[in-house]
Amino acid sequence: MTKYAKQRQAKPRITARAAGLLFSPPGLIVICVVLLWAAWSGLTVIAIICGLAISAAGLSVIWGHLALKNLRGECSFSDLRGFPGDKVEFKLRMINRKVLPLPWAEINLDVPTGFPINEKASESDLDGFVKITRSSPLLWYSVMSWKGSLSGRKRGYYRLGPLSVTTGDIFGFYPRTLIEPSADHLIVYPRLFDIDRLTLSTAYPLGEALSEKRWFEDPSRTIGVRDYSPGDSLRRIHWKASARRQQLQVKVFESTTTLKVALFLVADSFQRQETILEDELETGISMAASLASYCIEKKNQVGLWTNSRLADSGLPARIPAGSGVECLVQILEALAKATPASHQTFSQFFQSESEQLPAGATLVFIFSRVSPELITTLVEARNSGYKILALQTGEATDSEIWPEIPRYLIDPSGQITAVRYGGTDAGS
C-alpha cells in the first residue's frame, strides 16, 4: 500500500473558523459589551447568559486546539497505476493518539471531478474536485478506518488529495482542520489495441529477429560448421570440429536483423485552429502504447518521443529505445501524462532529437492533421536512411499531397486500413 504521509511535498497546515457569526471575534466583542452593560445595570439573567456564552467559547477554543494534537489522517491505495476499468482500492484512517476523546472527527479526500467514483461524494472547495467524506467519534488512543474504491475509465494523470482531518470541541463552535498535502497521483494507462496485422520493417543489420536475406551475420550465434575455403578468417575456424573431422572447419553464423522502433507522437497535429481533437488524440495515444507493448512482447527495442507537454513536468517525452518491462512502463506512463498542448512545433522537436536516433531504425509517426512541415519531416527522415511508417487518426482527404511512404488510417476501435499513395512525392 502506498502511504500519503510518505510522499508529502509540503508541510501540513491548520485552518480554523468559527461556527457562526455569534462566536466570531466581532460577535464575542458584542457579547462582552452586553455582559458589562448587564452587570452595570443589574440585569443578572442577561449577565449569566453572556458569561456562559463567553465561558463556552473559551472552553471550545482550548478544546479545539488540543483536539488536533496527535491526530493523524492517512490514506493508502492498493495501486496507483492501472489500465482503464481497473479498480483501485483505498483505505482511509483516523488515528487519535492522546487521552482527550473526540466527540466528532471527519476525514476528507479530494479527487478530480468526473473521475468515476464508487463512493458517495460531496462538493469540494477546490475547483475541479469532489470530496469523499467519512466521520466518526474517536475515543482516547483509538483508530477508525473505512474502505472504498475508485475506478479509472479514462487515460490520464490524476492528482489525489489533499487529505484533510477536521475536528473540534463538543459544541462544534470552533472546528479546526489539518490539511496534509500529498504528491500521490493515479496514473491510468492508455487502452491497448490488437495490432498483429500491422507490419514493421527495419534496415538494421544485427539483432534479435531473423533476416530473410543473409546479407549480415551475427557472430554471437553459431548455427553450424562448413569446410574451410581460401579467404576465410582464422577467427572463424572451429578447432574442435576440425580435430574430429581431420579437416579445417569454419563456423557458420546466423543472419539476423534488429527491429529498433522509434515512436513519434505529433501532439500539435491534433489541433485544428482552436479546436482540440480529443478523440483522435486518444486513439493516437492508444496506438502508440499498443505498438510499444507489441515491440516489447516480440523482444524488440522501442522508444518514444513526443512534443506534448507532459502533465507533471510540462516537458516533452524523450525515452530512448530499450526493451523489457521497465521500458514499457516508462512509455505507458509518459503516454498517460500526454496532453494536447505542445512544447514546440514537431518539426523543431524532431530536428533536435533526430541526431540521437540509431541508424537504420524504423520511425513510426502518429498524427492527425497533415501539414506541409510534417510531410517535409517525413521525407527528410526517409532520405536519411530510416524506414518510415505513418499512422493517421481520423480520415485522409483527397487534397492531401502525400509522398510514397506507407500510411495507415486508425479508427477509434484500433482497426488499421492502408491508404494508397496520392499526389506527388514532396521533396523528391
C-alpha positions in Angstrom: 0.0 0.0 0.0 1.3 3.5 -0.8 1.0 5.9 2.0 0.2 9.6 1.7 2.4 10.5 4.6 5.5 9.2 2.8 5.2 11.4 -0.2 4.4 14.9 1.0 5.9 17.8 -0.7 4.6 20.5 1.5 4.1 20.8 5.3 0.7 20.1 6.8 -1.3 23.3 7.6 -4.1 24.0 10.0 -7.1 26.1 9.3 -9.7 27.3 11.9 -13.1 29.0 11.6 -16.0 30.0 13.9 -19.2 28.0 13.5 -21.2 31.2 13.2 -21.1 35.0 13.5 -22.0 34.9 17.2 -18.7 33.2 18.1 -16.5 35.1 15.7 -14.3 37.8 17.2 -16.7 40.6 16.4 -19.6 38.6 18.0 -17.6 37.9 21.2 -16.8 41.6 21.5 -20.5 42.3 21.3 -21.2 39.7 24.0 -18.5 41.2 26.3 -20.1 44.6 25.9 -23.5 43.3 26.7 -22.1 41.4 29.7 -20.6 44.6 31.1 -23.8 46.6 30.4 -25.9 43.9 32.1 -23.6 43.7 35.1 -23.7 47.5 35.4 -27.4 47.6 35.1 -28.1 44.7 37.4 -29.6 42.5 34.8 -28.5 39.2 36.4 -30.1 36.8 33.9 -28.6 38.5 30.9 -25.2 38.7 32.6 -25.3 35.0 33.4 -26.2 34.1 29.8 -23.4 36.2 28.4 -21.0 34.8 30.9 -21.9 31.2 30.0 -21.5 32.0 26.3 -18.1 33.5 26.8 -17.1 30.6 29.0 -18.3 28.1 26.4 -16.4 29.9 23.7 -13.2 29.9 25.8 -13.6 26.2 26.6 -14.3 25.4 22.9 -11.1 27.3 21.8 -8.9 25.4 24.2 -10.6 22.0 23.3 -10.2 22.8 19.6 -6.5 23.4 19.9 -6.0 20.2 21.9 -8.2 18.2 19.6 -5.8 18.3 16.7 -2.8 17.3 18.9 -1.6 13.8 17.9 -4.5 13.3 15.5 -3.5 11.9 12.1 -5.2 11.1 8.9 -3.9 8.5 6.4 -4.9 7.2 3.1 -3.4 4.1 1.4 -4.0 2.7 -2.1 -3.8 -0.8 -3.5 -2.1 0.6 -6.6 -1.5 3.9 -8.2 -1.2 2.6 -11.7 -3.6 0.7 -13.9 -5.5 0.4 -17.2 -9.0 1.8 -17.9 -11.6 0.0 -16.0 -9.2 -1.2 -13.2 -10.5 -0.6 -9.7 -8.2 1.0 -7.1 -9.0 0.1 -3.5 -8.3 2.8 -0.9 -8.4 2.9 2.9 -9.0 6.0 5.0 -7.8 6.0 8.6 -8.1 8.4 11.5 -5.7 7.9 14.5 -6.2 9.6 17.8 -3.0 9.2 19.9 -3.9 11.1 23.1 -6.0 10.9 26.2 -8.5 13.5 25.1 -11.5 11.9 23.3 -13.1 13.5 20.3 -16.9 13.7 20.2 -16.6 14.0 16.4 -14.0 13.9 13.7 -14.2 13.9 9.9 -11.7 12.8 7.2 -11.9 14.1 3.6 -10.2 13.0 0.4 -10.4 15.2 -2.7 -10.4 13.5 -6.1 -10.9 15.0 -9.6 -14.4 15.8 -10.8 -15.6 13.5 -13.5 -13.4 10.7 -12.2 -15.7 7.7 -11.7 -16.0 7.1 -8.0 -17.7 4.1 -6.5 -18.4 6.2 -3.4 -20.8 9.0 -2.3 -19.0 12.3 -2.8 -19.8 15.9 -1.9 -18.8 19.2 -3.4 -15.2 20.3 -2.7 -13.8 23.7 -2.0 -11.3 23.1 -4.9 -12.3 23.8 -8.5 -12.5 20.6 -10.5 -12.6 18.3 -7.4 -15.2 16.4 -5.4 -14.8 15.2 -1.8 -15.1 11.8 -0.2 -16.0 12.2 3.4 -16.1 9.8 6.4 -16.9 10.8 10.0 -17.0 9.2 13.5 -16.3 9.9 17.2 -12.9 8.9 18.4 -12.1 7.7 21.9 -8.7 8.0 23.5 -5.9 6.1 21.7 -8.3 4.7 19.1 -8.3 4.2 15.3 -11.1 4.3 12.8 -10.8 3.1 9.2 -13.0 2.9 6.1 -12.5 1.1 2.8 -13.6 2.2 -0.7 -12.7 2.1 -4.4 -12.0 4.3 -7.3 -12.4 3.4 -11.0 -10.3 4.9 -13.7 -12.1 4.7 -17.0 -10.1 7.3 -19.0 -6.4 7.6 -19.6 -4.8 10.3 -17.6 -2.7 11.6 -14.7 -5.0 12.3 -11.7 -3.9 14.1 -8.6 -5.3 12.6 -5.4 -5.7 14.8 -2.4 -5.3 16.9 -0.4 -6.2 14.7 2.6 -7.8 16.6 5.5 -8.9 15.8 9.0 -11.5 18.1 10.8 -12.4 18.0 14.4 -13.2 20.4 17.3 -15.0 20.9 20.6 -18.1 19.1 21.8 -20.3 22.1 20.8 -18.8 22.4 17.3 -18.2 26.2 17.8 -14.6 26.2 16.5 -13.8 23.4 14.1 -10.2 23.1 13.1 -8.9 21.3 10.0 -5.5 19.7 9.4 -4.7 19.6 5.7 -2.0 17.2 4.6 -0.9 17.9 1.0 0.2 14.8 -0.9 2.3 14.1 -4.1 0.3 10.9 -4.9 -1.2 10.7 -8.3 -3.2 8.0 -10.0 -1.9 7.1 -13.5 -4.4 5.4 -15.9 -2.5 3.9 -18.8 -4.0 4.1 -22.4 -6.1 1.3 -23.6 -4.3 -1.2 -25.9 -5.3 -2.3 -29.4 -4.6 -5.6 -31.2 -2.1 -4.7 -33.9 -0.9 -8.1 -35.2 -2.0 -7.0 -38.7 0.5 -4.2 -38.8 3.9 -5.0 -40.3 7.0 -3.2 -39.1 10.2 -3.3 -41.2 13.8 -2.5 -40.4 17.1 -1.8 -42.2 19.2 -2.5 -39.1 21.7 -5.4 -39.7 22.1 -7.2 -36.3 19.8 -8.2 -33.6 17.0 -10.5 -32.5 14.7 -11.0 -35.5 15.7 -13.5 -38.2 16.6 -12.0 -41.6 15.2 -13.3 -44.8 18.4 -12.5 -46.7 21.9 -13.4 -45.4 23.4 -10.0 -46.0 24.7 -9.8 -42.5 25.8 -12.4 -39.9 25.7 -12.2 -36.1 29.0 -13.6 -34.6 27.2 -14.3 -31.3 25.0 -17.0 -32.9 26.6 -20.2 -34.4 24.2 -22.4 -36.4 26.7 -24.9 -37.8 30.1 -25.5 -39.5 31.3 -25.9 -43.1 34.5 -26.8 -44.8 37.3 -24.1 -44.9 37.6 -22.0 -48.0 40.5 -19.8 -49.0 39.9 -16.3 -47.7 38.0 -17.4 -44.6 39.3 -15.7 -41.4 41.2 -17.8 -39.0 39.0 -16.4 -36.2 36.1 -18.4 -37.7 37.9 -21.8 -37.6 36.1 -24.3 -35.3 39.1 -26.2 -33.9 37.2 -28.9 -32.1 35.1 -29.7 -35.2 38.3 -29.6 -37.3 40.0 -32.1 -35.0 37.1 -34.5 -35.1 36.8 -34.4 -38.9 40.6 -34.2 -39.6 39.8 -31.2 -41.9 39.6 -27.5 -41.3 36.0 -26.4 -40.4 34.7 -22.8 -40.0 31.7 -21.6 -38.1 28.5 -20.6 -39.8 26.7 -17.7 -38.2 23.0 -16.9 -38.1 21.9 -13.9 -40.1 19.7 -11.5 -38.1 18.3 -8.1 -38.0 17.3 -5.9 -35.1 13.9 -4.1 -35.1 14.5 -0.8 -33.4 11.4 1.3 -33.4 11.1 5.0 -32.6 7.6 6.1 -31.9 6.8 9.8 -32.6 3.5 11.2 -31.4 2.9 14.5 -33.2 1.0 16.5 -30.5 0.4 19.7 -32.5 -1.3 17.7 -35.3 -4.3 17.0 -33.1 -5.3 20.7 -33.1 -7.3 22.3 -35.9 -7.5 26.0 -35.5 -8.5 26.4 -31.8 -10.2 23.0 -31.6 -8.5 20.0 -29.9 -9.4 16.7 -31.5 -9.6 14.8 -28.2 -11.0 11.5 -29.6 -8.3 11.3 -32.3 -5.6 12.2 -29.7 -6.8 9.3 -27.5 -6.8 7.0 -30.5 -3.2 8.0 -31.4 -2.0 7.6 -27.8 -3.6 4.2 -27.6 -1.9 3.2 -30.9 1.5 4.4 -29.6 1.0 2.4 -26.4 -0.1 -0.7 -28.4 3.0 -0.5 -30.7 5.2 -0.2 -27.7 3.6 -3.2 -26.0 3.8 -5.2 -29.2 7.5 -4.5 -29.7 8.4 -5.3 -26.1 6.5 -8.6 -26.4 8.5 -9.5 -29.5 11.7 -8.7 -27.6 12.5 -5.8 -29.9 13.7 -2.3 -28.8 11.3 0.6 -28.8 11.5 4.3 -27.7 9.0 7.2 -27.5 9.4 10.8 -28.5 6.6 13.4 -28.4 6.4 17.2 -28.3 3.4 17.1 -26.0 3.7 18.8 -22.6 3.5 16.1 -20.0 1.0 16.8 -17.2 3.5 16.5 -14.4 6.6 18.4 -15.8 5.3 20.4 -18.8 8.3 19.0 -20.8 8.2 16.7 -23.9 8.9 13.0 -23.5 12.2 11.5 -24.7 12.5 7.8 -23.9 15.5 6.2 -25.8 14.9 2.8 -27.4 15.0 0.0 -24.9 13.5 -3.4 -24.1 11.9 -5.1 -21.2 9.1 -4.3 -18.8 10.8 -1.2 -17.3 11.0 0.4 -20.7 7.3 -0.4 -21.5 6.2 1.1 -18.1 8.1 4.3 -18.8 6.5 4.7 -22.2 3.0 3.9 -20.8 3.4 6.5 -18.0 4.6 9.1 -20.5 1.6 8.5 -22.7 -0.7 8.6 -19.7 0.6 12.1 -18.9 0.5 13.4 -22.5 -1.7 16.5 -23.0 -2.9 18.3 -26.2 -0.6 21.2 -25.5 2.7 21.1 -27.5 6.1 22.2 -26.1 7.3 23.3 -29.6 6.4 22.6 -33.2 7.0 19.0 -34.1 9.4 19.8 -36.9 11.6 21.7 -34.5 11.3 18.9 -31.9 12.3 16.2 -34.4 15.2 18.2 -35.8 16.7 18.5 -32.3 16.1 14.8 -31.5 16.9 13.1 -34.8 20.7 13.1 -34.1 20.2 10.7 -31.3 18.3 8.1 -33.3 20.0 4.8 -34.1 21.0 4.2 -37.7 18.5 2.1 -39.6 15.7 2.4 -37.1 12.1 2.2 -38.1 10.4 5.5 -37.3 6.6 5.4 -36.7 4.9 8.8 -36.9 1.4 9.0 -35.3 -0.6 12.1 -36.2 -4.0 13.5 -37.2 -3.7 16.7 -39.3 -1.3 16.6 -42.2 0.8 19.7 -42.7 3.5 20.6 -45.2 6.0 20.8 -42.4 5.1 17.2 -41.3 5.5 15.9 -44.9 8.9 17.6 -45.2 10.0 16.0 -41.9 8.9 12.5 -43.1 10.6 12.9 -46.4 13.9 14.1 -44.9 13.8 11.2 -42.4 13.3 8.7 -45.2 16.1 10.3 -47.2 18.4 9.9 -44.2 18.1 6.1 -44.4 15.3 5.4 -42.0 12.3 3.2 -42.6 9.2 5.3 -42.2 5.7 4.3 -41.2 2.9 6.9 -40.9 -0.2 6.2 -38.8 -3.0 8.7 -39.1 -6.1 9.1 -37.0 -9.3 10.4 -38.4 -9.8 10.5 -42.2 -7.5 11.3 -45.0 -8.6 13.9 -47.6 -8.0 13.7 -51.3 -6.5 17.2 -51.2 -3.5 16.0 -49.1 -0.3 15.6 -51.1 1.4 12.5 -49.7 4.8 11.1 -50.5 5.5 7.4 -51.2 5.6 6.5 -47.6 3.4 3.7 -46.2 0.4 5.3 -44.5 -2.4 3.7 -42.5 -5.6 5.1 -41.0 -6.6 4.1 -37.5 -10.2 4.2 -36.4 -11.3 4.6 -32.7 -11.5 0.8 -32.3 -7.9 0.3 -33.4 -8.7 -1.0 -36.9 -6.0 -0.3 -39.4 -6.6 0.5 -43.0 -3.9 1.0 -45.6 -4.1 4.2 -47.7 -3.0 4.3 -51.3 -0.4 6.9 -52.2 -1.8 10.1 -53.6 -0.3 13.2 -55.2 3.3 13.7 -55.7 6.3 13.0 -53.5 7.0 16.2 -51.7 10.7 16.9 -51.5 11.7 14.3 -54.1 
